[in-house]
Amino acid sequence: MKLSKLFLAAAVTALTASGAASATNLIQNGDFENVSGVNLNNYVRVGAGEGAIAFWSVGGNSVDVINNSYNSISGNSIDMLGTPGPGVLSQSFNAIAGVTYTLSFDLTHNPYSHGAGLDVFVGGNHYAFEGSTPVTNYTFNFTTTGGSQALVFSSVGGDGYSGAVLDNVSVTAAVPEPETYAMMLAGLGLVGAIARRRKAAK
């Protein structure tokens, strides 16, 4: 009886924990609202090695922080081609081995660009995307070997200083599929039935 109660408590805790973990964004300043020197209704250049975009490292040549201009998505967004580019944006996060994570981000392009795209590297995977109109949300799952992991966005193509526009980046623990919840609930029901039988037998 005690074992059944312990199993029940553990299962409920696991369900709660999985829901809580899914809501925690492992990427800091993923919406790029924490930026120094923002140029409202225009753009500000952030060169490689400069720390204006909190928690993010800028590589390549530069990126542009755009605000209410050049197809910015919400508040501040990043035009990855910079002035001039190409630019690279990266941030590290800690992962647990074997856990499935979900990367999500919004992508469009500067209206003056053609063929602007983005290479994305995370968890040993490489993905290629093309900036689109209207804004497109990309979401996909990945697993890692655990420890410190780098999320890297790299500008590809574009015209002059007009490139792919990035915003609302998040990495979260993947939410279990509905089938997983159903199996866990079925298991809880079975534990309850066994407990009732044992009680009745006594």
N, C-alpha and C positions, 0 to 999 in steps of 0.2 A: 504493500500500500504506500509506504514511504517512497519507494523507488518510483512508483507511478506519479506521485505528486512532484517529485524532483524532475522527472522527465517533462511533465506538463509545464512546470515553471521555466525549464530551460528552453522549451519550444516557444513559449510565449515571449521570452526574452529575445530569442533569435529573430522572431518576427518583428518585434519592436525595433531591435538594433538594425535590421536590414533596412527598415523604412527610414530610420534616422540617418544612417550612413548615406543613403541615396540623396539626401537633401544637402549634404555638405560639399561645397565646391572646394576642391583642392587647389584651384588656381586663384591667386590673389589679384585683385584689380582686373578681373577678366572683362569688365565693362569699360575699362580705360578712363574712368571718371577721375581717378587720382593721378593727375598730370600737372606738372608745374609749367607756368608760362603759356597757358592755353590762349589761343587767339580766337575769340568768339566770332562766329560767322565767317571764318577763314581757316587758315592752317598755321601750324608751327612745325618747323623742321627739327627732328631729333636725330643727331648724328650718332654713328657707331661709338659705343663706349660711354655715351652720355646717360645720366640717370634720371631724366625728366619724367619718364613713365614708371611710376612706382612698381617695384617687384619684377619688372621686365628688363631683360638685357637686349640692347639694340646692337646688331651686327651688320655685316655688309657695308653699305655706305651710309644710308639713312632711311628713316621712315618719316611720314608726316602725320601729325595728329590733326584731324579735321573736325570742325564743329559747325553744324548747321550749314554745311557747304560740301561741294564735290561728292554728293551722294553719301554723306555721313548717315549712319543707321539710327543711332539713338544717343543723344549727347555727343560725347567724344567717340570717334572711331579712328582706325588707323589705315591710311593709304600706304600700302606696303612698298610702293615704288620709290617713295621719298623724293627729295629734291637736292641732288639727284639720287637715284637708287642704283641697283636694287637693294632692298633692305631685308634684314632678318630679325625676327622677334622671338625670344625664347624665355622660358621659365622652367625651373625644376620643381618637382613635387615628390613626396614620399609615397610609395605604393607598397602593397602587400603582395607577396608572390602568390600567383594562382587566382587572385581575385579579379573578376571582370569589371572593368571601368568603362564609363561612357564619356566620350569626348563630344562636345557640342559647340558650335560656333555659327555666327551669322556672316554671310559673305555676299558682297555685291562688287561693283567696280566704279571707279571714277568715270563720269559721263564722257570724258575726253579720251578715254583709253579704248584700245582694241586688242583683244587677245590677252588681256591681263589675267593672270592666274596665281595660284598659290600651291607650293609644295608643303606638305605637313608630315612631320616625323614625330612619332611617339611610340614607346614600347617596342622598339625594334621594327616598326612598320613605317612604310612610306606611302602617302596618298597624294594624288594630284587633283586639283580642282580648278575650274575656270570661273572667274567672277561673272555673275549673272544679274540681269534685271528682270523682275524686281529682286529684292533681297531673298536669299535662299538660306534656310537653316540646314546645316549638315550635322548629322548625329550618327556615330558608329561606336561599336564596342571593341575593346582590346584587352589583352592580359599582358602582364609583365613578369620579370623574374624577381621583382620586389626591390626595395631600396630606393635610392634617389633616381628619378627618371626625368629626362628632359623632353619638354614639349617645344617643338621648333616650327615656326612658320617662316617660309622663305618666298620672296617675291619672284614671279616668273612672268616674262613678257610685259606687255603694256607699251604705252607711248610716252616718250619724254619723261615727265614727272607724274604721269597718271597711271595708277595701277589698281590692283585688287584692293577692296576695302573690307576690313575685318572688324568684328565687334562681338561682344557677349560670349566670351570664351569660358567654358566650364569643363571640369573633369570631376565626375562623381562616381561612386560605387554604383554599379548597375542595379536597377530594381529587379528583383526576382520575377520571372514570368508568372502569369496567373496560374499556370499548371503547378508551379512549385508551391504556391500558397495552398492550392487545392490538396496536394499530396500531404502537406504538413497538417492541414486541418483534418484530413481523413485519419492521419496517424494519431492526432489528439483524440478524435472520436473513438478510435480503437482502444487507446489507453483508458479512456473513461469507461468503456464497456467492460474491459477486463477488471478494472477496479470495482465496478458494481457487482460483477459476478463473484469476486472474492469476498466482498462484503456480505452478499447473500448466502454464500456457502458457509460463512462463519455463523 
